Structure formats: structure tokens, C-alpha cells
């Protein structure tokens, strides 16, 4: 089983030069470190949590066309990207201290989403390029209240889906082919 997730993801953005200061402020607030390519054949600015330990990072590079994304259209491409928050408090602070003062368009206010996972708490927002972001907290050990709210949300969802013949926690799991070992 893998112990890490995504290695890195890069976004091509219009108005690269004016976009980087926004990302600098956003990722700086979240405690990321930034580095860039020094224009060695291409240009990208990167943001990494837990630098210098190898971990996933996000890259921003200039787009060749000048248009923003529309996440509501569910076009081919990325719908949104979620960043880890340290706590519910950090989600609230990010909303109050960064998103609101920056005038960032918040698509979903900070809230608990018990149907996602026990204790899941997040805020969703659009950056100046139309890329939808989420800052999400999932507790390592949910409280009994978190678990009860998730169980209640699942019961409500099951009522809306009488065609489901087994519990959603079982039905949602999928078998995928493993790597063939030599």
C-alpha cells in the first residue's frame, strides 16, 4: 500500500504574473514553502508543504490561452483540489483572515460535511483563475458526535435511495486490479 498520495499537480493559469502574488499570499498563509524553475526551459512556481521533506506539491505555470475555468460546467479537467487543514479552527481562520479580506469568491461557507467522513469540515472557494479549491480538515480520531452525525447523514441518504441493497459503506468500495508481481 502506498504511504503517500499525489506527487505533484500543476495548473496552467492565464495572467501568470498577476496570479503568482495571489498564490504566494494563499500558500504563505497556509505555511507552505515556495520554489520555482528559474526559467530553465519552462516556467513554473511551486508550493510545498513540509519542505524540504519530499512531499506533494502544487505548481502554477503560464497558460497559452487566456480564459478562466468554470467548475460548474463539469468540463474535462480538474473540478477542484483540496488541501489539508490542521484543524477546524484553521479552516475558520483561513476563511476569516484570508478569504474574506482578499475578497475571494467563497462557493461554500465553512461547514461540516458528515456525509464525506466523520468530522469532515471544509470551505470551498475560487481563485482568480476560476480554479476551485477546498481547505478541508478530517480528524484522525473523530469524536462520538462526529460519528453519530455521519451515521445520521448516511441513514438520510439511504432513505433517498431505496434501490440500494447494501450499506453505502460496503457498496462504495470497489475492487481494482493490483499490480502483477513478478
Buried (B, 14 or more C-beta within 10 A) or exposed (E): EEEEEEEEEEBBBBBBEEBBEBBBEBBEBBEBBBBBEEEEEEBBBBBBBEBEEEBBBBBBBBBEEEEBBEBEEEEEEEEBBEBEBEEBEBBBBBBEEBBEEBEBEBBEEBEBBBBBBBBBBBBBBBBBBBBBBBBBBBBEEBEEEBEEBBEEBBEEEEEEEEEEEEEBEEEEEEEEEEEEEE
